[in-house]
Amino acid sequence: MKKILIVDDEPNIVMSLEYTFKKNNFEVFIARDGQEALDTLKHQHPDLIILDVMMPMVDGYSTLEQIKQNPELENCKVIFLSAKNKEQDIEKGLSLGANLYITKPFSIKKLVEQVQNLLN
Amino acid sequence: MSSLGLLLILVVYVVILFYIAHWSEKRSHSKWTNNPYIYSFSLAVYCTAWTYYGSIGMAAKSGLDYLPIYLGPIIIIPTWIIILKRIIRITRINKITSIADFISLRYGNSRSLGALVTLISIFGIVPYIALQLKAISDTYHIVTKTQPHSNIFTDNTTYICIALALFASYYGNKYVDASEKRRGIVTAIAIESILKLVFFSIIGIYVTYFVFDGFDDIYTKASVLEDFNKKNTIGSLSNGINWFFLCLISMFAIFILPRQFHTAIVENNQEKHIRTAIWLFPLYLLLFNVFVFPIAWGGNILFGSQGLNSDTYSLLIPQHFNNNFLTVIVFLGGFSAAISMIIVSSIALATMLSNNLLIPYGFIGSLKNISPEKNTKRIVLSRKIGIFSLIILAYIIYRVFILDYTLVSIGLLSFVIIAQLAPSFFGALFWKRGSKKGAVTGIILGFSVCFYTLLVPYAIGTTKSSSTFVQEGAWGIELLKPFQLFGLDYLDPIPQAVFWSLLVNILSYLAISVSFSGNYRERNYAEMFVDIDKYINNHENAYVWKGTANISDITKILERFLGTERTQRALTIFNLKYNIDKNNNIADARFIKFAENLLTGHIGTASAKIVISSVAKEDKISLPEVLRILEESKENIIINKMLVENSNELKTLSEKLQRANQELINKDIQKDEFLDTVTHELRTPITAIRAATEILHDDENIPTEVRQKFLQNIITESDRLNRLIDKILDLEKFETGKQKIYLSKNNICQTINNTLESLQQLIVNKKIKVDFETKTFEIKAIYDEERIIQVLNNLFSNAIKFSSETEGKIKITITENNDFTAVSIHNNGKAINPEDLEAIFDKFYQARNQNIKKPIGSGLGLAICKKIIEHHKGKIWAESSESGGTTITFTLPNYNTSET
């Protein structure tokens, strides 16, 4: 079973994502901000992380930077999922090493497809 | 003291002076000779032997009457900073070398007026020089205890005069260009000015403190003398008027006396030297007068009724006590005062004589056709002869006419004559309508009155009471008595002459000037004189001239006087200044004026014009045309000025624009950020709604409870979306001023209670304790209740949200004073970062924190609160308490009269 970590501060969005990925046979972990995500990653090594950008405490970009410094997470894929949809935001996210940058609002069906593509 | 000894001392003294002059001439640019102090002291050439000896005589005989001659200048000198500066500028740009040039140039460069001014000056000044010679002669005889010989060839003073005349003529005219500065002479004059003041003070101190026992002692002893009080008070009104007229002519004298015009104006090197002169020179005059009174009355006490000449008290007193050293010192001081006046006056007069009388009326024709070297020689020689003959003439006048007059009376006579130039002189500076005809008539009539009321009686002899002319008037007509003209009997002879002559002079100057307009040249120069500050840098432009002339012809003339090298140098400068092609051969007005200026120093303004017009055929211009051209050049100058002003204005405008632009850019950035955040904030609930909806749509097997949850999510997020839109619109209304507030008197406690009530459910849910002490009070304030409820609602919601999770507490405090009512809402939650305390009131304050999201609702609530409070003219701020938690306070002014 593939592990997935969802990092977002909007509970209602998280709820939809959690429901959908569980239904698609993922083991799902939740973090409500960057700090929580990094804490979780200390003992969990998910295959994929879905990361929001604007979050309290530690934002998505910094979270990714720290993830990239951890050699144990070398193979972990990262998808940014953000309402920040300007080109420079997207470029920044990709340049930090994210595999995908998906803007909100998004299609859940498509997201699941993209996740599965990434993991295969 | 023996004659030989004194002569020897004199020779040594003159040699020293000669050496000083020679030394400083060589260092004419060193700071030792070219400084404001030398300039200021050289002005003290005003203090002649008349001051040095005559004041004492006057004070001894008639008390305070010696003072007006110094008061006049002291009163008028502060105006130098404006007037003298103007005169200096006019003089500099026109290369004027004398008062005659100055006046005649203004009135259309009139040859005849220049000659008239020269004649008046000679009439006024030669007796004045004679007076100096008399002083030298008298004092020489006193010091050597000899009697003047009636045969002038056996009198030693004759030879002193001849020596002086030779010295002055040799040294006074080295340059052909009279506008050249004579640093040597000026420095020597300044040194002499210092010496005469020092020597005079020495004798003053000697008399006051060694012969007597201080000022008090002299006063006490003098006050018992006959007439002391009468002499030393300004008695009646008529005496006051006498003083007024004496002050007036000495005010004129300080400007117009040829030697003053020469030192103050022609020899002025830098305008800024005036600033030193306006305090140093009056101070000098005051210092000079300190000891006049003690010496005069000391002399009266010592010599009483011995019938000695009181003019010479300063010599008689040390001699009386057999103090030879002091006697010689005093003599040298007086000698200095006399010779500096003689030298400067004779130089100035000789320049006028040659440039305004001899050359334009005499040998101008012969000068045109010979070599520059010969020309120079002839001009210089003519001036040298002029100086020599003027001094000798003065000596003759002294011997023939004024052996028995006091120094003061002759000096004043000079002043009155010179004052006749005052109306046309000052008119030249300030009045454009003043015309040549007016000036000539005024001067002639004024001088005639002087002649009748002063010169004739003085020539006959005032002291001879038998003179029927003085006693009974011409032809025995009472009204024509020279000292009581037309029955004016309460003035002294001199003030009376001043009154009548100046009255006639001014009236005729004004009347004729107004009645007959002058020619175009007069009008042209009037413009250049009166508006000198406008033309200071390009005066050649202001010169109006029309006609045909070749530059090469004029150049030939210039070379004849200036030599090839100087002419070519000057031409190069001229071409550069006006950016003129050097191959151009047609002379324009600027060139004509420029050429005249170059020649003026050598041969005077009038001759310069004559010489230039011999090769430049001038067309007559009508007066209206001159006025038109002048108007145009004036307009050009004004346009220039306006352009400068405009460009300054443009500069400030463009700066303003730049600032406005920067503001706009900032606002634009803010707006972008705002939009960015708004879209982000809008997308978040939409994202949640979309996700939930998609699940509900695609997943038919969804459990009912989960379905309910998703549906609830959609409702919550829709509400959130709606609230957000409301708030954005609200804020927009306040920001654009569309939102009005309606003020009324309300009970703030009641308003708070109402708000709390609507939030009761939330408070109960979170188990928050609300502390509101003044709950039941009635505290009136003026506000728009609906809006303040909006504020309170927002603040309470935040307080509830952020208060401690376990033991939540909210405290409401109301404070009142004269100016405002303040409401504070405290919650015991987390404190806000100090640097964020202000920022939380910015809309979407998270936007500034880049990607870090702060849990503050929509990010618009506090921004709206702030807007509402600001519309009430109140303030809102946040504070973090040390005990934890946050307090937000807003104020409502009590005197709120805001229309919004």
Interface residues (C-beta under 8 A of the other chain):
Chain A: D9 E10 N12 I13 M15 S16 L17 Y19 T20 K23 V53 M54 M55 P56 M57 V58 D59 G60 Y61 A83 K84 N85 K86 K104 P105 F106 S107 I108 K109
Chain B: D676 T679 H680 R683 T684 I686 T687 A688 I689 R690 A691 A692 E694 I695 D698 D699 V706 K709 F710 N713 T716 E717 Q846 Q850 N851 I852 K853 K854 P855
